[in-house]
Amino acid sequence: MRILVPADSAARSVGADAIAEGLAELLPDATIVRTGSRGLLWLEPLVEVETAEGRVGYGPVTLADLATVAAALTGDGAHPTRLGLVEHLPWLAGQTRLTFARVGVIDPLDPDDFVAHGGLAGLTAFGSRGAEQMVEDVLASGLRGRGGAGFPAGIKWRTVAAQADQQKYVVVNADEGDSGTFADRMLMEGDPFTLLEGMAIAGLSVGATQGFVYIRSEYPAAVHAMARALETARALGWLGPDVLGTGAAFDVEIRVGAGSYVCGEETAMLESLEGKRGVVRAKPPIPAVAGLFGRPTLISNVLTMAAIPFIAAQGSAAYAAIGTGRSLGTQVFQLAGNIRQGGIVEVPFGVTLDELVNAYGGGTRSGRAVRAIQVGGPLGAYLRPEAMSVSMDYESLLAAGGMLGHGGVVVFDDTVDMAQQARFAMEFCAEESCGKCTPCRIGSVRGVEVIDRIVGGEDPLGNTALLEDLCEVMRDGSLCAMGGLTPLPVLSALHGFAEDFTRERP
């Protein structure tokens, strides 16, 4: 009997380790496999057992359930926590998992399991495709950066490939600091070989010999999983001086950040990688021309790079056939906040916000009405329920006054104080600013003060006008998105929930 229990950080936080240990004691003849999480976080710890019909799930399983679950697994399978075939659960059945195809399915550190489920097909296919064709395939696929900016990945690849420097780098930005986002972590913990495979394809395509994964220090389990996968990949020749017999060299190092949110910005991350204080660089030059140590550098988000093996294996047309408009492929949405069913939803671009929040998410956890949804992390706009029909793609969200960002969706019910949320955005910017530019460094501090004056009833009209002027200066004058996007949540709260700024408070 093979029993699968997630070792994902979210599952472990609610007792998955104890469940795995308990099942091992009660069922000594069973094989316990620790996987990533399927992403149904409200059902964790989720226990799956392999049967002739497929994997049957039980969840959430508590320590009090252990004895009866163990008895069910060796009996007729009946139990109050039994969910049926996991692949048939509506949450999963409606998804299109390309990037997350193996997460929760395989043992993340077993290379044989990885290959048996389609892993390494992209790197193998690269040998017949070649570097130049691979660059053009990424461009033709329509893949855009999943880190937030949505910049076409193929243009970056083509720019780096065109540089004549002998030393080039590939850097994956895994400094996932946005509130309500966790897809990078889940991918690294649940299928680390996919990220390494994508990096190897990228390195061979653009002529880079060295890669770095910059992981936030708050992700120790992801660091551990990536480090172990890296050792295995080197031992198998997937990385190193002769990648998979191609005759080309490419290797990867893991670097851990020191807890700075602004190091999620690509140039601040490069400064940190070089051993310096993480402050934003002025551009130009762009990193693709002069990045890490002044060399051409291809920088990608984890989800962007993890999409590369599919494109390499299946072709650009297969990827471009998914999605809508200029937003092609799938997006990994992360549902969090006051939501009944939080977790990972990977679907083609074009799904509506209403489908994510109500169909997948099941509405609010509190059972109260949804009042606001923040899409795109702490620098994203707050949308009203009336905007939930918006298509979740780059252009539609931009037209609706928001942004997609890293795909985080944070839900608030009708008890939220939106004036305090606006204040939090300014306070967050003040706390996390690198301090290099005045609009961000000083503007955020002044922003907190002005919001406090508005809420306190001090010349609300005058101070509201002042806040809007301050936001304009921050948006137009800041060196990077830290200060430049902070006005988005502030103004969306101010304009969309104006009553919260003027109501009386106890």
C-alpha positions in Angstrom: 0.0 0.0 0.0 1.3 3.4 -1.0 0.1 6.3 1.1 0.9 9.9 0.2 1.0 12.7 2.7 2.2 16.3 1.8 5.4 17.6 3.2 4.5 21.1 2.0 5.0 23.8 4.5 1.3 24.7 4.6 0.4 21.0 5.3 3.1 20.6 7.9 1.9 23.7 9.7 -1.4 21.9 10.4 0.1 18.6 11.5 1.0 16.7 8.3 4.3 15.4 9.8 2.5 13.9 12.8 -0.1 12.3 10.5 2.6 10.7 8.4 4.4 9.4 11.4 1.2 8.1 12.9 0.2 6.2 9.8 3.7 4.7 9.5 3.3 3.3 13.1 -0.2 2.0 12.5 0.5 0.6 9.1 4.1 -0.7 9.2 3.8 -2.5 5.9 2.7 0.6 4.0 5.0 2.9 2.1 4.6 6.5 3.1 5.5 9.0 0.4 5.9 12.7 1.2 4.7 14.8 -1.7 4.0 18.4 -2.3 0.5 19.8 -1.7 -2.3 19.5 -4.3 -3.2 23.0 -3.3 -6.5 22.3 -1.6 -5.2 24.0 1.5 -8.5 23.9 3.4 -8.3 20.0 3.3 -4.8 19.7 4.7 -3.5 17.4 6.0 -4.7 15.6 2.9 -4.0 11.8 2.9 -4.1 9.9 -0.4 -3.9 6.2 -1.0 -3.2 4.5 -4.3 -6.0 2.1 -5.4 -6.7 0.3 -8.7 -9.2 3.1 -9.6 -6.8 5.9 -8.7 -5.8 7.9 -5.7 -8.4 8.2 -3.1 -8.2 11.2 -0.7 -9.1 11.7 3.0 -9.0 15.1 4.5 -8.6 17.0 6.5 -7.2 14.2 8.7 -6.5 15.0 12.4 -4.6 13.0 15.0 -8.0 12.0 16.4 -8.9 10.4 13.0 -5.6 8.4 12.7 -6.8 5.1 14.1 -10.1 5.1 12.2 -8.5 6.3 8.9 -5.8 3.5 9.2 -8.6 1.0 9.7 -10.5 2.3 6.7 -7.4 2.1 4.5 -7.0 -1.6 5.3 -10.8 -2.2 5.2 -13.6 -1.0 2.9 -12.2 2.6 2.7 -15.3 4.1 4.2 -14.7 7.1 6.5 -16.3 10.5 7.2 -13.2 12.2 5.8 -13.2 10.2 2.6 -13.3 12.5 -0.5 -13.3 10.0 -3.3 -10.9 10.0 -6.2 -8.8 13.2 -5.8 -8.6 13.8 -9.6 -12.4 14.0 -9.7 -12.8 16.6 -7.1 -14.4 19.7 -8.7 -11.6 21.9 -7.5 -9.0 19.9 -9.4 -11.1 18.7 -12.3 -11.7 22.2 -13.5 -8.1 23.2 -13.6 -5.5 23.1 -16.4 -2.3 22.2 -14.6 0.8 22.7 -16.7 3.3 24.3 -14.3 1.8 22.4 -11.4 1.2 19.2 -13.2 3.4 17.1 -10.9 3.0 19.1 -7.6 1.3 16.9 -5.1 1.5 13.9 -7.4 5.2 12.9 -7.2 7.9 12.5 -4.5 9.5 15.9 -5.2 13.0 14.6 -4.6 12.8 11.3 -6.5 14.3 11.8 -10.0 12.7 8.5 -11.3 9.3 9.7 -10.2 9.9 13.0 -11.9 10.9 11.4 -15.2 8.1 8.9 -15.0 5.6 11.8 -14.9 7.0 13.6 -17.9 9.9 15.4 -16.3 13.1 16.0 -18.4 11.1 15.8 -21.6 11.7 19.5 -22.3 15.5 19.3 -21.7 15.6 16.2 -23.9 13.7 17.9 -26.7 16.1 20.9 -26.5 18.8 18.7 -28.1 17.0 18.4 -31.3 15.6 21.9 -31.3 18.8 23.9 -30.6 19.4 27.3 -28.9 18.2 29.7 -31.6 15.0 27.8 -32.2 14.3 27.5 -28.5 14.6 31.3 -28.0 12.2 31.8 -30.9 9.8 29.2 -29.5 9.6 31.1 -26.1 8.9 34.3 -28.0 6.2 32.6 -30.1 4.6 31.0 -27.1 3.5 34.4 -25.8 4.9 33.5 -22.3 5.0 36.6 -20.1 6.7 37.2 -16.8 4.7 35.8 -14.0 6.5 37.9 -11.4 4.2 40.8 -11.9 5.4 43.0 -14.8 4.0 40.6 -17.5 6.9 41.5 -19.8 7.3 39.0 -22.8 9.8 36.4 -21.7 11.0 35.8 -25.3 12.2 39.3 -25.7 14.4 38.9 -22.6 15.7 35.6 -24.0 16.5 37.1 -27.4 18.2 40.2 -25.9 20.5 38.1 -23.6 21.2 35.6 -26.4 22.3 38.5 -28.7 25.0 39.7 -26.3 28.5 38.8 -27.2 29.9 38.4 -23.7 31.5 35.1 -22.9 30.0 35.1 -19.3 26.2 35.3 -19.0 23.9 34.4 -16.1 20.4 33.1 -15.5 18.8 34.2 -12.3 15.5 33.0 -10.9 13.8 35.5 -8.5 12.2 33.4 -5.8 11.9 36.3 -3.3 8.2 35.8 -3.1 7.3 38.5 -0.7 3.7 39.6 -1.7 1.1 39.0 0.9 -1.3 36.2 -0.1 1.1 34.5 -2.5 2.7 31.1 -2.1 3.0 29.5 -5.6 6.7 29.9 -5.9 7.2 28.2 -2.5 4.8 25.4 -3.4 6.5 24.7 -6.7 10.0 24.6 -5.2 8.9 22.3 -2.4 6.7 20.2 -4.6 8.5 19.9 -7.9 12.0 21.4 -7.7 13.4 19.5 -10.7 11.0 21.4 -13.0 12.6 24.7 -12.0 16.1 23.3 -12.5 15.1 21.8 -15.9 13.7 25.2 -17.0 16.9 27.0 -15.9 19.1 24.5 -17.8 17.0 25.0 -21.0 17.3 28.8 -20.5 21.0 28.7 -19.9 21.8 26.5 -22.9 19.5 28.7 -25.1 21.0 32.1 -24.2 24.6 31.0 -23.8 24.8 31.2 -20.0 26.9 28.8 -18.0 25.8 29.8 -14.5 22.5 30.1 -12.8 21.3 31.4 -9.4 18.1 30.8 -7.5 17.5 33.7 -5.1 15.2 32.4 -2.3 13.7 34.4 0.5 15.0 33.4 3.9 11.5 32.8 5.2 11.3 29.7 3.0 13.7 27.2 4.7 11.9 24.1 3.4 12.1 25.4 -0.2 15.8 26.1 0.3 16.3 22.6 1.6 14.3 21.0 -1.3 16.1 23.0 -4.0 19.5 22.2 -2.5 18.8 18.4 -2.4 17.3 18.5 -5.9 20.4 20.4 -7.1 22.7 17.7 -5.7 20.8 15.0 -7.5 20.6 16.9 -10.8 24.4 17.3 -10.8 24.9 13.7 -10.0 22.7 12.6 -12.9 24.3 15.0 -15.4 21.2 17.2 -15.7 23.5 20.0 -14.7 27.2 20.5 -14.7 30.0 20.5 -17.4 28.1 18.4 -19.9 24.3 18.9 -19.5 22.5 15.7 -20.6 25.2 15.0 -23.1 24.9 18.2 -25.0 28.5 19.2 -24.5 27.4 22.5 -23.0 27.9 23.5 -19.4 25.4 25.0 -17.0 25.3 24.9 -13.3 23.1 26.4 -10.5 23.7 27.9 -7.1 21.2 28.6 -4.3 21.4 32.0 -2.6 19.2 33.0 0.3 18.0 36.5 0.8 18.0 38.4 4.1 14.3 39.3 4.4 14.1 42.5 2.3 10.8 42.9 0.3 12.4 45.3 -2.1 14.9 42.5 -3.2 12.0 41.1 -5.1 12.7 44.0 -7.5 15.2 42.6 -10.0 18.0 45.1 -9.7 17.9 45.2 -5.9 18.1 41.4 -6.0 21.2 41.6 -8.2 22.8 44.0 -5.7 22.1 41.5 -3.0 23.5 38.6 -5.0 26.7 40.6 -5.4 27.0 40.9 -1.7 25.8 44.5 -1.5 22.9 46.2 0.3 19.7 45.6 -1.6 18.9 48.9 -3.2 17.3 49.5 -6.6 19.5 50.4 -9.6 18.7 53.0 -12.1 17.9 51.7 -15.6 19.3 51.7 -18.3 21.3 49.6 -18.6 18.8 46.8 -18.3 19.9 43.5 -16.7 19.6 41.7 -20.0 22.6 43.8 -21.2 24.4 44.5 -18.0 23.1 42.6 -15.0 24.8 40.4 -12.4 28.4 41.6 -12.1 27.9 43.7 -15.1 27.2 40.7 -17.4 24.1 39.9 -19.5 21.6 38.3 -17.2 18.3 36.6 -17.9 16.0 37.2 -14.9 12.8 35.3 -14.4 10.2 34.5 -11.8 9.9 30.9 -10.6 6.6 30.4 -12.4 7.9 31.9 -15.6 10.9 29.5 -15.6 8.8 26.5 -14.6 6.7 27.0 -17.7 9.7 26.5 -20.0 9.8 22.7 -19.9 6.3 22.5 -21.2 7.0 24.8 -24.1 10.2 22.9 -24.9 8.5 19.6 -24.8 5.1 20.4 -26.4 6.0 23.4 -28.6 5.1 27.0 -28.6 1.8 26.5 -30.5 0.5 24.2 -27.7 1.2 26.8 -25.1 -0.1 29.8 -27.2 -3.4 27.9 -27.8 -4.3 28.4 -24.1 -5.4 31.7 -22.6 -7.0 34.8 -24.1 -5.8 37.8 -26.1 -2.2 38.6 -25.3 -2.4 36.7 -22.0 -1.4 33.2 -23.1 -0.9 30.0 -21.2 -2.1 29.4 -17.7 -1.8 31.5 -14.5 -1.4 30.0 -11.1 -3.8 32.0 -8.9 -3.4 31.9 -5.1 -6.6 32.3 -3.1 -6.1 33.7 0.4 -7.5 36.0 3.0 -11.1 35.6 4.3 -12.0 32.7 2.0 -13.6 29.4 2.6 -11.4 27.3 0.3 -8.0 28.8 -0.1 -5.2 27.4 -2.2 -3.8 27.1 -5.7 -5.9 27.3 -8.9 -4.0 26.9 -12.2 -6.3 27.8 -15.1 -6.0 29.5 -18.5 -6.1 33.3 -18.5 -9.7 34.5 -18.9 -11.3 33.0 -15.8 -13.3 35.7 -14.0 -12.6 36.9 -10.5 -16.1 35.8 -9.5 -15.3 32.2 -10.6 -12.1 32.3 -8.5 -13.6 33.8 -5.4 -17.0 32.1 -5.4 -16.8 28.9 -7.5 -13.3 27.8 -6.4 -13.0 29.8 -3.2 -16.5 29.2 -1.9 -17.0 32.8 -0.8 -15.8 34.1 2.5 -14.8 31.9 5.4 -16.8 34.1 7.8 -19.9 33.7 5.7 -20.4 37.4 5.4 -20.6 39.4 2.2 -17.4 40.0 0.1 -16.6 43.7 0.3 -13.1 44.0 -1.3 -10.7 41.8 -3.2 -7.0 42.8 -3.6 -5.4 41.3 -6.7 -1.7 41.4 -7.2 -0.2 41.6 -3.8 0.2 44.5 -1.3 0.8 46.9 -4.3 -2.4 45.7 -6.1 -5.7 47.5 -6.3 -8.7 46.8 -4.1 -11.7 45.9 -6.3 -15.3 46.1 -5.3 -17.7 43.1 -5.7 -19.2 44.9 -8.7 -15.9 44.3 -10.5 -15.8 40.6 -10.0 -16.9 39.9 -13.6 -13.5 41.1 -14.8 -11.5 38.6 -16.8 -8.3 37.7 -15.0 -5.8 38.6 -17.7 -3.2 41.4 -17.9 -5.1 43.8 -20.2 -8.6 43.4 -18.6 -7.3 44.0 -15.1 -5.4 47.0 -16.3 -8.5 48.4 -17.9 -10.4 47.8 -14.6 -7.8 49.9 -12.7 -5.9 46.9 -11.2 -3.0 44.6 -12.0 -2.5 40.9 -12.1 0.9 40.9 -10.3 2.0 37.5 -9.1 -1.6 36.1 -9.2 -2.4 36.6 -5.5 -6.1 37.1 -4.7 -6.9 38.2 -1.1 -10.5 38.5 0.0 -12.0 40.7 2.6 -15.6 40.6 4.0 -17.8 43.5 5.0 -16.1 44.1 8.3 -12.9 45.5 6.7 -11.9 49.1 7.3 -10.6 50.2 3.9 -9.1 53.4 5.2 -6.9 51.3 7.4 -6.0 49.1 4.4 -4.9 52.3 2.6 -2.9 53.3 5.6 -1.3 49.9 5.7 -0.1 50.2 2.1 1.7 53.5 2.8 3.1 52.0 6.1 4.3 48.9 4.3 6.1 51.1 1.7 7.7 53.1 4.4 8.9 50.0 6.2 10.2 48.2 3.1 11.5 51.1 1.0 15.2 50.7 0.1 15.5 54.5 0.7 17.3 55.3 -2.5 14.6 57.7 -4.0 12.9 60.5 -2.3 9.3 60.0 -3.5 9.2 56.5 -2.1 11.3 57.1 1.1 9.6 60.3 2.2 6.3 60.1 0.3 5.2 56.9 2.1 5.9 58.4 5.5 3.9 61.5 4.6 1.2 59.3 3.2 0.6 57.6 6.5 0.4 61.1 8.2 -2.1 62.4 5.6 -4.4 59.4 5.9 -4.4 59.7 9.6 -5.4 63.4 9.3 -8.3 62.5 6.9 -9.5 59.7 9.2 -9.2 62.0 12.1 -11.5 64.5 10.5 -8.9 67.2 9.9 -9.7 69.1 6.8 -10.8 66.0 4.9 -11.3 67.7 1.5 -7.9 69.5 1.6 -6.0 66.4 2.9 -7.7 64.2 0.4 -6.5 66.4 -2.4 -3.1 66.4 -0.8 -3.1 62.6 -0.7 -4.0 62.4 -4.4 -1.1 64.8 -5.3 1.3 62.8 -3.1 0.3 59.6 -4.9 0.9 61.2 -8.3 4.4 62.2 -7.3 5.1 58.7 -5.9 3.7 57.0 -9.0 5.6 59.2 -11.5 8.8 59.9 -9.6 9.7 56.7 -7.8 12.7 54.7 -9.1 10.9 51.3 -9.0 7.5 49.7 -8.5 7.8 49.8 -4.7 7.0 53.5 -4.6 5.5 53.6 -8.0 2.7 51.1 -7.3 1.9 51.9 -3.7 -0.6 54.6 -4.8 -2.6 51.9 -6.6 -4.1 50.3 -3.4 -4.3 53.7 -1.7 -6.2 55.4 -4.4 -8.4 52.4 -5.1 -9.4 52.4 -1.5 -9.9 56.1 -1.4 -12.0 56.2 -4.6 -13.8 52.9 -4.2 -14.6 53.0 -0.5 -14.6 56.7 0.3 -17.2 56.3 3.1 -14.5 54.5 5.2 -12.3 57.6 5.3 -15.0 59.9 6.7 -17.2 57.7 8.9 -17.1 58.1 12.7 -15.0 55.7 14.6 -15.3 54.6 18.2 
